C-alpha cells in the first residue's frame, strides 16, 4: 500500500492453540494491523486482536486494540 511516497504495510495473521487439558483446539487469536514507518529507526505497529477461548465454560472472548513502537539500532561500525 502506498500513499504518495509513504509506504505503510497492512497485515493480518491468525494463531491457533491446542490445549491438552481440554483435548481440543480451544483458542484462536486473529490479528489485523498496519505498520507505519516514522523514520529510519522508528516504526509504529497499530493493530486489532480478537481472541476466542472455547476451553473453559462459558466461552471467553476478548477484543483489543494495541500499539507497538519498534526501535531499530544498527550495529556500531568502527
Order of alpha helices (4+ residues) and beta strands (2+ residues): beta-beta-beta-beta
